[in-house]
Amino acid sequence: MSQPPRETAAIRISRILADRIISGAIEPGARLRQDHVAAEFGASHVPVREAFQRLEAQGLAVSEPRRGVRVAAFDLHEVREVAEMRAALEVLALRHAAPHLTRAILDQAEEATKAGDHSPDVRSWEEANRRFHRLILAPCGMKRLLAAIDDLHAASARFLFAAWRSEWEARTDHDHRAILSALREGQVEQAAAILARHVQWIGRKPVQTASGATREAFAIVG
């Protein structure tokens, strides 16, 4: 049995930094200092530079002339862009996945929805929500499409955590249930229409930054 490929230092560093950025532990606009990161991970500057490049490719960091690398900021325009891309790509995946969706898969997706409804915090809700979407889309079998959707979900998670790291309230996801009901009845286009609307719902709320300032935050709550 073949062994999975070993994680390189650059991949490990970018994965950990990406998790911190997505979770909001590192705020938008924060500088990523190459020497500090290298010291923390006990690595040379070469894998750190590669890690930064990976973060830039994911849209999580930006390189600015004479200012170094910073965590990418985002605004309502970017949130809308991600929402529209998710709608287009997830509907495409669902149409290809629908013929392969079994009762067992739909039951698992329903359990993921129930878990989300009872999530005590935003991180556990996001995990349950992502699991639901992955379950109904993965049977499309289109690896590049699913990878692109995964990247968009990571961006959605970043928006969400920036806005709702605290004050999270459990909610019932009626859209998920409507999507599952349509799929069980073989109404794929109706499920696709609900999904497209669902992933484009954008919430907003004021949040306080680490510096004490207040800003308006936007997030895809679907």
Secondary structure, DSSP 8 states (H G I E B T S, - for coil): --------HHHHHHHHHHHHHHHTSS-TT-EE-HHHHHHHHT--HHHHHHHHHHHHHTTSEEEETTTEEEE----HHHHHHHHHHHHHHHHHHHHHHGGG--HHHHHHHHHHHHHHHT-SSHHHHHHHHHHHHHHHHGGG--HHHHHHHHHHHHHHHHHHHHHHSSS------HHHHHHHHHHHTT-HHHHHHHHHHHTT-EEEEEEE-TTS-EEEEEEE--
